[in-house]
């Protein structure tokens, strides 16, 4: 029995109800409340057998609004983004690591029996590959198998193998250390950008490129400031053929092809205290599939992380409009590089501790790419945060534009690039590709401040009220301010009514002294007040509430002195009050 960890998140500020069809259970998620659950996978044979074709249980979730889903198996370090059912396809070409492959095919909404075929590349001559990499296999799914998947394992590289089906299915590849959800061939692209990595994990990485069609020419242009341009040329003679190119990690590369291709970035990491090596890989999304917004759940890269940051690839003239959690992203950038003469720039943003992040642009028709980079004690890996999954590899036919339909309506290799509202010239142009102009208002997100106060998700132009943090008494508030008519931004806690517990205790002691029921001298209490005040000032925690408390305590001390006779007030007490007044 194996298990998967599933992370379900949502952009929406209100609760989104999610139903697991296969498990007959439901749960809620919202913008600050992801749901993480573990599902058990029942399988027929050991996945370590050289050839293993087996059925296993899968999960199918349906939501009443948009959600983002990531999944990983117990022994996988990198979560895989799960594509929605309407983005699945009927043709896939496998691309995997060199050592070991496990292909997982899942089909959910099947109303009729479905045939799934796994076809392997030719192995001419004296073929040394095992049967699991040479003998084509056909699976038949019945309607009763709608919550089942098929797993095919082999201890060799299965790159170039093809999956075809009668009904749209989902295909994942497990390389032993991670899972990749493969995009169907009709979503492959012809233009890609690979940014250099600011922390050089390794000197080189491997670029693995596979073709959709025969006679595919690929040009790779790589550059680094103040260095000559590095050029690579690849030719893929047949459909499903692949090539491998080693590239320096400090180079920024533009990849262009005359026909659709699928490139994969592979890093070979040495295992800690072992001679063995581990390959971590990620699919490079085409520029044509970049999205206008991304959700980064806090649960991604949460365990055993040494560093955690994102790489944003954007058209250079659009970087000023990028936003993270409603704030300009430029303020968080620790490295910025122009990518040659491509017109694009890569931005590196350090994320710090895991928390939920929203990334978008102030203009709804501007797209960009986002990659999450994580380092553990074992490996370094990259997760592309999303892609449109539009059918850009098919022959384009002009169609009528529906705002936000995710299609290239005007066949210009761009998607939803026009603002087609009533004030736009594009609204009166027949050749348009309309973006969605309405976007949900983003609230101020839940967070914990430096005093340990938990601020709840709050809509713009509203307050959240909480009790003061640890070591404090009283109530505090935080205002969610509306910015750019869409984003909620916290103004920061108002601590003017928060008082240190130590000062509250001193005030109680002074009241007891005033009533004549305290065994402490006024001088001792005032000395304690001075000591506490100095400590608060040294910790930069002397807010308006503490200042007000000290002033009230001083006034109370003066009252005590005035009510006593001149004989009852000691010289030491009068000296301490004078010292405190002049502090």
N, C-alpha and C positions, 0 to 999 in steps of 0.2 A: 504494500500500500504506500502510495506517495501522496504528498499534499501540496497545495498551491496557496500562496498568500495573495489575496486580491484587495486592491485599494480602489474605492469608488469615491469620486469627488464631484463637486458641481460648482459652476459659476454663480448660481442663483442664490440670492440672499434669503429667500424663503425656503422652507423644507421641500425637497424633491423626494417623492416616494419611489423606491426601487423594489422591484419584485423579482426574486430568483425563481424562474419558471420551473427549473429542474428540481430545486429543493423545496418548492412550495413555501417560501418564507419571504418576508419583506422587511425593509428598514428604511430610514430616512437619512438624507444627506443635505448639506447646505454649504454656503461659501466658506464657513469656518468650522465645518463639522464633517470631515471625511469619515468613511466607514471602512474598517479593515477586518477581513474575516478569512478564515482558513477553510479550504474545501479539500476533502479526502478524495483521492483518485484511485478507483478500483481497477487494477490491471491484471492481465492474464498470465504474463510471463515476466521474468526478470529483464529489466531494460538493458542489462549489461550483456545479454546474450548477443552473439555476433549477428544473428538474424532473428528479429522478433517483430512479428506483425500481430497486433493485438488491439482489441477495443477497450476503451476506458471511459469513465464517467466524466462529463464536463458540466460547467455551469452556464446558464443563459439568463441574463438579467434584462429586464425591461423597466424603463423609467417614464414618469409622466412629464419629464422635462429633460434638458440636456445634462449629461453627466460625462465624466472622463474616467476611464478604467485602466488600471495597470495590474499586471499579474506576474508572478515569478514562482518557480518551483523551489522546493526546500533547499536544493543544492545549487541554485542559480543566484549569482550576485546581482545581476542587473534585471530590474523589472522591465517587462515588455508592454508597450502601449497596445491596448486591445481595440481593434477597429470595429465600428458599428456594422450591423448586418447589411445596411444598404450600401456599404463600401466594399463588400466582398466581391469576389470574381470567380470565373470558371476556368481560368488558366494561370498557373504560377510556374516560375522556373526557380529551382532550389539554388541557393548560394549559402555556403556554410564554411566551417573551418577545415583545416587540412587533416585533422586527426580522427574525428568521430562525429557522426551526425545522427540525429534522431528527428524524424519528420512527424509532425502531428497535424492531422487533418480533422477539422470539426465542421459539422453541418447541423444547423438548428431548425430553421423554418422549412423543413421538407414536407410537402404535402403528398409527394409520390416517391416511389423507390428511385434511388439515385445511384448512378455508376460513377466511381472515382478511379481514375487510372494513374498509375505511377510508372513513368517511362524513363529508363536510364539512358545516358549517352552510349554511343557505340564504343566497344572495347575490342579493337581489331587485333589480329594476330594471336599470339599466345597470351591471352588475358589472365593476369594474376589476381584480379579483383574477386572477392567472394560473391556468392550468388545474390546476396542482399543488395549488391550494387550493379548487377548485370541482368537479372531475370525480371522482366516487367511484371507488375502486379496490378490486378484489378480488384476493387472492393465494391460490394453492393450494399447500400444502405437501404433499409426498409423504413417505413414511416415510424415504426416502433423504436427506431434507433435515434430519435430526434435529440436525445440528451446523451449521446455517446460520441466519442471521438475514436480515430484510428491512429495508432502509433507504429511507425516503421523505424527500426534501429539498425545501424550498420557502423562498423568501426573503421570506416574510410570516409574520405571526402565525397559527398554526393552532389557537389556543385554541377549544374548543368542538367540535372534530372528535372523532368517536367510533370506537373500535376494538372490533369484536366478532369472536369466533372460536368455532369448534366445540369447541376443546380449550384448556385453560388455557395462556396465553402470558405472557411478560414484555414490558413496554413501557417504553422509556426515551426521554427527550427530550433532544437535544443542542441547546443554544442558541448554540453557537459558542464559548462560554467555559467551559461546564460541562455535566455530564450529570445528569439527574434520573431516578430510577426512580419511575414513577407507581404509586400504589396502585390496585388495582381498585376499582370503584365500591361494591362491597359492604363495603368497609372504611372508607368515609368516615364522619365523625362530625358531632356537632351542638354540641359545646362545645370551645372553644379558648382558649388563653392566649398572649398575645404580651408578652414582657418588654421593657422599655426596654433600650437598649444603654448600658453605663456609659461607653464611649468613643464620643462622638457622631460617627460617621463622616460622616454627612450629617444635615441638619436634618429631612428627611422621607424616608419610604419609601412604596412603593406596595403596597397590599394588593389582590390580585387574587382574586376569589371566583367559583367556578363551581358550578352547581347540579346535583344528580342528578335531581331531580324538578321538575315545574311547581309554581307557586304557593309559592315558598320565600321566607320572610321571615327576614332576618338583622338582628340588633341588635348593635352594637359599642359597648361602654362603655369609655372610656379615661380614665385619671386620672393625676395626678401630685400628690404631697403638697403641701398648701396651695393647690391650684388647683381650680377648679370642674370637675365631671365633664363630659367631652366625649362626646356621643352621635352615632352615625351609624346610619341605617336604610337597608337595601338590600332591594329586592324583585326577585326573579328570576322572570320570568313563565313561562319554558319550561325544559324539561330541557336541559342543556348550555349554558344562557345564562350569561354572566359579567358581573360589574360590577367597577369599579376605584375604589378610595378612597385618597386621599393622607392619611397619618397621620404625626404628629411622632414622631421616633425616641425622644424622652425620655418617652413615655407608656407606661404599662402598660395593656394592653387585654384585656378579656374579650369573646369572640365567641360568640354563641348563635344558633342557627337552629332553626326548627321541623321542618326536614327535612335530610337529610345534604348536606353541602357539602364542597368541597375548597378551602381557602385557601392562597395562595402569597404569601410575603413577598419583595418585589423591591427591591433597592437599585441605584441608578444611580450608577456610579463613573466619574469622569473619568479617561481614560487619561493616563499620565505623558507630559508633553511633546507631547501630542496634543490636538486638539479633539474627537476622537471620544469616545464614551461606551460603557461596558460595563455590562451588566446582570448582576448576580449575584442568584440567587434560591434559596429553599428552601421546601419544603412544610412547613406547620405541622401537626404531628401533633395529632389530637384528644386531649383529656384521657382519653377512654375507652380510648385505645390506649397510654397510658403503661405503662412496663415496671418490674419490680422490680429489674432489674440491667442494667448496661451495661458493655461492654468498649471502651476507647479505645486502639487500637494506637498505638505510638510513631510509626509511619510516616505518620499523618495530619497534614497541615500541617507537614511536616518541612522543606520547602525555602523559603528566602527569607522566613522568618517574622520580622516585627517584633514581634508580640505574639500570645499564644496563651492563651486562657482558656476556661472553660466557664460556661454559665448553667444552673443547676438550678432547676426549678420544682417545688415540693413543697407539699403541704398544710402550713399553718403549724404545726400541732400535731405534725407528724411530722419536722420538720427535725432535731431532736436525735438521731434514730436513723440519719441518713444517714452512710455510711461511704465513704471513698476509700482504697483499698489497705489496708483494715482499720482505719484511723484515723478518728476523728470529723471530718467535713468542716468543721465550724464553725471549727476552728483555721486553715483556709486561706481563709476567706471575707474578701474585701476590701470587699464591698458587699452589703447586705441590704435588700430592699424588700418591704413588704407590698403585694399587688396589690389595692388598693381593698378592697371588702367581699366578695371572692370566697372568702376563707378560704385563699388560697394566698400563698406567699412566693417571691420570686426571690432566688437566691444566686449571687454572682459569685466564681469561684475562679480565681486566676492559676496557670497550670500551669508556667510557666518552660520549661526545656529539654524537648524531646520525650522521653517515656518512656511505657511501658505503664501504664495505670491501670484499676483495677476500681472501679466505683461500684455500691453496693447499699445495702440497709437492714437493720438488725438483725432486723426482722420480715419474714418472707418474703411477706406479703400486702400490703405497702405499696408503692405505685407512685409514680413521679415522672418528670418529663421532663428530658432533658439535651441541651444544644446546645453544640457546639464552635464557638468564634468565632476566626477567624484573620485576620490582617492581613498583606498582602504589600506590596511596593513598587508593585504595580499595582492591587490591589483589596482589598476587605474582604468576607469571605464567612462563612456560617454553615452548619454541617452538623448536622442532627438525628441523634443517635447511634443511634436505633432506635425502633421501635414494634411492638406486638404483631401487627398485621395480622389481627386477629380480625374475623369477618363481622358487625360491629355495625350495618350499614345494612340488614340484612334483617329481616323480621318475626321477633320473638323468640318461640320456643316453649320452655316449661320442659323441661329434660332432666335426667337423672341426672348427678350431678357426679363426674367423675374428677379427682383432684388434679392441678392444673396443666394442664388441658386447653385453656386459653386461650379458653374460651367463657363467655358470660353465662348460666349454667345456670338462675339464678333470675329472670332478666329484670328486674334492677334497675339496668341501665346501668352495672354494675361487673363486673369480671372477676376470678375467683379471689381474692375478698376475705375468705374465711372460713378460719380455722385449724381444720381438721377432724381433729385428732388425738384420741386416746382420752380426753384430759383436758379437751377443749373441749366446751362446751354445743352448739356447732354440729354436732358429730359425731352428735347425736341429733335433729337438725332435718331434716326431709325437704326443706325449701327452702334448700339450701345451695349454695355455689359455692366449692369447696375449693381452697386454695393448696397448693403442694408444701411440705411441712414439712422434708423432708430436703434439705440443700444440701451440696455438696462442700466439704471443708475447704480453705481458701485458704492456700497456702504463703507464706513470705517470698519476695518477688520478687527476681530478679537485679538488682543495681545496682553502681555504681562509687562508692567512697567518696572523700573528699577527698585521701586518700593514693594514689589510683590503684589500689587493690585491687579486683578484680572478685569480688563475692560471688555465688555460684551460687544458683539457686532451691532452697530448703530447706524441708522439711516442719516444722511446729511441733514444739517440744520436741526439736530436734536442733541440733547445731553444724555450722558449715562452717569448714574450716581452710584457710588460705592463707599464702603467704609474705608478709612485710611489704612495704609499698609502696616506691616509688622513693626511693632514698637511704637505705634502711634494710636491716638484716640481721635474720634471725630469723624466727619464725613467729607468726602471729596467728590469733585465732578470733573467731567471731561466733555468738551464740545466737539461734535463732528461737523466740520465746516465744509460747505459745498465749494468745490473748485472746478473751474472750466465747465460748469453746468452739468457735470457728470460724476465727478469723483468726490468721495467723502474723505477728508483728511483730518486726523486728530489734531486739535490745537495744543494738547498737553494738559496734564492734570492740574486742577486748581487746588493747591494744598493750603490755602489761607485759613482753613478751619481745621487743619490737622495739627495736633499737639503731641510732642514727645511724651510717652508714658512717664518718663522720669520727671518731667516738669509738672505733669498732672499730680504726681505723688507729692512733689514739693508744695504745690498749692494746697493740697489737703492737709499737710503738716502745718502750714501757716494758719489755716482756719482753726485747727485744733489749738494752736498757740494763742490765737486771738480769743478763743473761748476758755482759755486757761486749763485745758485738759491734756496738754502735751508735756512730756518730760524733757523735751529737747529745748535747748536755748535758741533764741532767735539768731544769734551769731552763727551757730552750727548750721542752721537751715540755710542762711544766706550764703555761707561758704559752700554748701552743697549746690546751691543754685548757680553760683559762679563756676564751679567745676563742671557741672552738666552743660552750661551754656558754652564754655570753652570747647568741650568735646563736640558739641553739635556744630559749632563754627568750623572746627578743624575738619569735620567730615562733610562740609558744605551742605548741611541739612538744617540750616537755620532759616526756616521759611517764615512767612508772615504770621502763621498760627503760633509758632514758637516765640516769635518776638512779642506778640500780643500777650502770651502767657507770662513771659518774664516781666513785662511792664506791669501787668496786673499783680504779680507776686511782689514786686517792689512797692507798689502802692499799698498793698496789704501790710507789708512790713512797716511802712511809714505810719499807717494807721495804728498798728500795734504800739509803736514807740510813742505816738501822741497820746494814747490812752493810758500809758503808764506814767507814774510819777517820775520826776527827775532822779529820785533815788532808786527806783526800780529798774531803770535802764542803765546797763553797764556801759562803761567807756568802750569796751571791745565791740559791743553791739553797734554803737553809734559809728565807730570807725569802719566796720564792715559795710554798713549801709552807705557811708560816704564813698568807700572804695567801689562799691557796686554801681552807684550813680555815675561815677566818673570812668567806668570801664568802657 
